[in-house]
Amino acid sequence: MFLRRSPSVVSGYFPGLNYVPGQSFLHRAHPLVKLVLLVGFSITVLALPAPMAGIALFFALLAAYGMARLGPGFFWRKLRMIVLFGLAMVVVQVLVVKEGLLLAALPLYFFSLEIWSEGLRGGLVMMLRFLNIIGSSYLFVAVTNPNNLAYALMQAGLPYRYGFMLITAMRFIPIFQRELNQVRSAQMAKGIDLEGASLPKILRAVRYLLVPLVITALGKVDHLAISMEGRAFGLYHRRSYMQSQKLTWRDAVFLASAFIFFAALFFYFY
């Protein structure tokens, strides 16, 4: 007899945030171009209040996932909790906001569910903004090598001390994910039930996973600080680089095309 495992609080609902190696155009694009596009995309998402603009940006985001050879399936596997949370935002707006035109009235046992135009519109706008910003941020992390991003920022003028902070933070994300899985396996081996997604089990997971993970993180940070001091990190104001991040004509065309698309959306919907 085989028992079906319930979804894990850790791995089933919260996506892994790390770089996904690949050879697509987005992987090979200049890191600063992708950073500028992320900022421009986020500003466009927040500035345009029309739901159709959010839908257009969402389809453009899915197309970008396709360009990165990740596809909608990757988007759903990694961000399904974000999608469900966005749908919950729509439901809350529909239940709370009673303005505009009455679109439908559904009689239920204890009350009548009324769907108003402003509630539906506000919910769609909030959900699309949430999905677009989170989805674009995750795509940026998935297609951008943290080393290349830090090197590009440092070669553009960022002090290398701050660049090292960025590299360290992004490198520690998969390390802490592995540590979290190890702590979870150790706690389950002790008989602590961490499977499922109910509120008591989520609180139990926070109690038995967060404290050991924080202690492990502090230990790693202490070891890293000692290693940096032993190598006289920060002694020199400038440093050399093993590789140079150069802007190509393909990057310039891609950046210009994206901003023409953003400008067209502003012209049409704003």
C-alpha positions as CSV (number, residue, x, y, z in Angstrom):
1,M,0.0,0.0,0.0
2,F,1.3,3.4,-0.9
3,L,0.4,6.5,1.1
4,R,0.0,9.8,-0.7
5,R,2.0,12.6,0.9
6,S,0.2,15.9,1.5
7,P,1.9,19.1,0.1
8,S,4.8,20.3,2.1
9,V,4.6,23.7,3.7
10,V,8.2,24.4,2.7
11,S,8.6,22.9,-0.8
12,G,5.0,22.7,-2.0
13,Y,3.9,26.3,-1.8
14,F,6.9,28.6,-1.6
15,P,9.0,28.8,-4.8
16,G,12.7,28.3,-5.0
17,L,14.3,31.7,-5.8
18,N,17.5,31.0,-7.6
19,Y,19.3,31.3,-10.9
20,V,18.4,28.7,-13.6
21,P,21.3,28.2,-16.0
22,G,20.5,28.4,-19.7
23,Q,21.6,29.6,-23.2
24,S,18.6,31.6,-24.2
25,F,18.7,35.2,-25.4
26,L,17.5,36.5,-22.0
27,H,20.2,34.5,-20.2
28,R,22.9,36.0,-22.5
29,A,21.6,39.5,-22.3
30,H,23.6,42.2,-20.4
31,P,22.6,42.1,-16.7
32,L,22.2,45.9,-16.5
33,V,19.8,45.8,-19.5
34,K,17.7,43.2,-17.7
35,L,17.8,45.3,-14.5
36,V,16.7,48.4,-16.3
37,L,13.9,46.5,-18.0
38,L,12.7,45.1,-14.7
39,V,12.5,48.6,-13.3
40,G,10.8,49.9,-16.4
41,F,8.3,47.0,-16.4
42,S,7.5,47.5,-12.7
43,I,6.9,51.3,-13.2
44,T,4.6,50.6,-16.1
45,V,2.7,48.0,-14.1
46,L,2.1,50.5,-11.2
47,A,1.4,53.5,-13.4
48,L,-1.3,52.1,-15.7
49,P,-4.6,51.6,-13.9
50,A,-6.5,49.8,-16.8
51,P,-7.0,46.1,-16.4
52,M,-6.4,45.6,-20.2
53,A,-2.9,47.1,-19.7
54,G,-2.2,44.7,-16.9
55,I,-3.4,41.8,-19.1
56,A,-1.2,43.0,-22.0
57,L,1.8,43.2,-19.6
58,F,1.0,39.7,-18.2
59,F,1.0,38.2,-21.7
60,A,4.3,40.0,-22.4
61,L,5.7,38.5,-19.2
62,L,4.6,35.0,-20.3
63,A,6.2,35.6,-23.7
64,A,9.4,36.6,-21.9
65,Y,9.3,33.3,-20.0
66,G,9.0,31.6,-23.3
67,M,12.0,33.5,-24.6
68,A,13.9,32.3,-21.6
69,R,12.9,28.7,-22.5
70,L,11.1,28.3,-19.2
71,G,7.5,28.4,-20.4
72,P,4.1,28.8,-18.6
73,G,4.5,25.5,-16.9
74,F,7.6,26.8,-15.1
75,F,5.7,29.9,-14.2
76,W,2.8,27.8,-12.7
77,R,5.1,25.4,-10.8
78,K,7.1,28.2,-9.2
79,L,4.4,30.8,-8.7
80,R,1.2,28.9,-8.2
81,M,0.8,30.2,-4.6
82,I,1.2,33.8,-5.9
83,V,-1.6,33.1,-8.5
84,L,-3.9,31.7,-5.8
85,F,-3.2,34.7,-3.6
86,G,-4.0,37.0,-6.5
87,L,-7.3,35.3,-7.1
88,A,-8.1,35.7,-3.3
89,M,-7.5,39.4,-3.7
90,V,-10.1,39.5,-6.5
91,V,-12.6,37.7,-4.3
92,V,-12.1,40.1,-1.4
93,Q,-12.5,43.1,-3.7
94,V,-15.7,41.7,-5.2
95,L,-17.1,41.1,-1.7
96,V,-16.1,44.4,-0.2
97,V,-16.5,47.0,-2.9
98,K,-20.1,47.9,-3.8
99,E,-19.6,50.7,-6.4
100,G,-20.2,51.1,-10.1
101,L,-22.7,49.0,-12.1
102,L,-24.3,45.9,-10.7
103,L,-23.1,43.1,-13.0
104,A,-24.7,40.1,-11.3
105,A,-26.6,39.1,-8.1
106,L,-26.4,35.5,-7.0
107,P,-28.9,34.6,-4.2
108,L,-27.3,32.3,-1.6
109,Y,-28.6,30.7,1.6
110,F,-27.9,33.6,4.0
111,F,-27.1,36.6,1.7
112,S,-27.1,37.7,-1.9
113,L,-23.7,37.8,-3.6
114,E,-23.5,41.0,-5.7
115,I,-20.8,41.6,-8.2
116,W,-20.2,45.3,-8.9
117,S,-18.1,46.6,-11.8
118,E,-15.7,48.7,-9.6
119,G,-15.1,45.8,-7.2
120,L,-14.3,43.4,-10.1
121,R,-12.2,46.0,-11.8
122,G,-10.2,46.9,-8.7
123,G,-9.6,43.2,-7.9
124,L,-8.3,42.5,-11.4
125,V,-6.0,45.5,-11.3
126,M,-4.6,44.5,-7.9
127,M,-4.2,40.8,-9.0
128,L,-2.5,41.7,-12.3
129,R,-0.1,44.2,-10.6
130,F,0.8,41.6,-8.0
131,L,1.4,38.8,-10.6
132,N,3.3,41.0,-13.0
133,I,5.7,42.5,-10.4
134,I,6.3,39.1,-8.6
135,G,6.6,37.2,-11.9
136,S,8.9,39.7,-13.5
137,S,11.1,39.8,-10.4
138,Y,11.3,36.0,-10.4
139,L,12.2,35.9,-14.1
140,F,15.0,38.4,-13.5
141,V,16.5,36.2,-10.8
142,A,16.0,33.0,-12.9
143,V,17.8,34.3,-16.0
144,T,20.5,36.6,-14.4
145,N,23.7,35.1,-13.1
146,P,24.4,36.8,-9.7
147,N,28.1,37.0,-10.4
148,N,27.6,38.7,-13.8
149,L,25.1,41.1,-12.3
150,A,27.5,42.1,-9.5
151,Y,30.5,42.4,-12.0
152,A,28.4,44.6,-14.3
153,L,27.3,46.8,-11.4
154,M,30.9,47.1,-10.2
155,Q,32.2,47.9,-13.6
156,A,29.5,50.6,-13.9
157,G,30.8,52.3,-10.8
158,L,29.4,50.4,-7.8
159,P,32.1,49.9,-5.1
160,Y,33.1,46.3,-5.0
161,R,32.3,46.0,-1.3
162,Y,28.6,46.5,-2.1
163,G,28.9,44.2,-5.1
164,F,30.3,41.5,-2.9
165,M,27.3,42.0,-0.6
166,L,25.0,41.4,-3.5
167,I,26.8,38.3,-4.7
168,T,26.9,36.9,-1.1
169,A,23.1,37.5,-0.6
170,M,22.2,35.8,-3.9
171,R,24.6,32.9,-3.3
172,F,23.2,32.2,0.1
173,I,19.6,31.8,-1.2
174,P,20.1,28.2,-2.5
175,I,22.4,27.4,0.4
176,F,19.7,28.4,2.9
177,Q,17.1,26.4,0.9
178,R,19.3,23.3,1.2
179,E,19.7,24.0,4.9
180,L,16.0,24.4,5.3
181,N,15.4,21.0,3.7
182,Q,18.0,19.4,5.9
183,V,16.4,20.9,9.1
184,R,13.0,19.8,7.9
185,S,14.2,16.3,7.3
186,A,15.9,16.2,10.7
187,Q,12.7,17.4,12.5
188,M,10.5,14.9,10.7
189,A,12.9,12.1,11.6
190,K,12.3,13.1,15.3
191,G,8.6,12.5,14.7
192,I,7.5,16.2,14.2
193,D,4.7,16.4,11.6
194,L,5.5,19.2,9.2
195,E,3.4,18.0,6.3
196,G,0.2,19.7,5.2
197,A,-0.8,23.3,4.8
198,S,-3.2,24.0,7.6
199,L,-2.6,27.0,9.9
200,P,-1.5,24.9,13.0
201,K,1.0,23.0,10.9
202,I,2.3,26.3,9.4
203,L,2.8,27.7,12.8
204,R,4.5,24.4,13.9
205,A,6.8,24.6,10.8
206,V,7.8,28.2,11.7
207,R,8.6,27.1,15.3
208,Y,10.7,24.1,14.4
209,L,12.3,25.4,11.2
210,L,12.9,29.0,11.7
211,V,15.0,28.9,14.9
212,P,17.5,26.3,13.7
213,L,17.8,28.0,10.3
214,V,18.5,31.4,11.9
215,I,21.2,29.8,14.1
216,T,22.8,28.1,11.1
217,A,22.7,31.4,9.1
218,L,24.4,33.3,11.9
219,G,27.1,30.7,12.1
220,K,27.8,30.9,8.3
221,V,27.9,34.7,8.4
222,D,30.4,34.5,11.3
223,H,32.6,32.1,9.4
224,L,32.4,34.3,6.2
225,A,33.4,37.4,8.2
226,I,36.4,35.7,9.7
227,S,37.5,34.5,6.2
228,M,37.1,38.0,4.7
229,E,39.2,39.5,7.5
230,G,41.9,36.9,7.1
231,R,42.2,37.8,3.4
232,A,42.3,41.6,4.0
233,F,39.0,42.2,2.1
234,G,38.5,45.9,1.4
235,L,42.1,46.9,1.8
236,Y,42.3,48.3,-1.8
237,H,39.9,50.7,-3.3
238,R,39.9,49.2,-6.7
239,R,40.0,45.6,-8.0
240,S,40.5,43.7,-11.2
241,Y,37.9,41.4,-12.9
242,M,38.3,38.1,-14.6
243,Q,35.6,38.9,-17.2
244,S,34.2,42.1,-18.6
245,Q,30.4,42.6,-19.2
246,K,30.0,44.4,-22.5
247,L,26.9,45.9,-24.0
248,T,26.1,44.5,-27.5
249,W,23.9,45.9,-30.3
250,R,21.4,43.1,-29.6
251,D,21.1,44.4,-26.0
252,A,20.5,47.9,-27.3
253,V,17.8,46.7,-29.8
254,F,16.1,44.6,-27.1
255,L,16.1,47.5,-24.6
256,A,14.8,50.0,-27.2
257,S,12.0,47.6,-28.4
258,A,10.9,47.0,-24.8
259,F,10.7,50.7,-24.0
260,I,8.8,51.3,-27.3
261,F,6.3,48.7,-26.1
262,F,6.0,50.4,-22.7
263,A,5.5,53.8,-24.4
264,A,2.8,52.4,-26.6
265,L,0.9,51.1,-23.6
266,F,1.2,54.5,-21.9
267,F,-0.1,56.3,-25.0
268,Y,-3.0,53.9,-25.4
269,F,-4.2,53.3,-21.8
270,Y,-3.0,56.3,-19.8
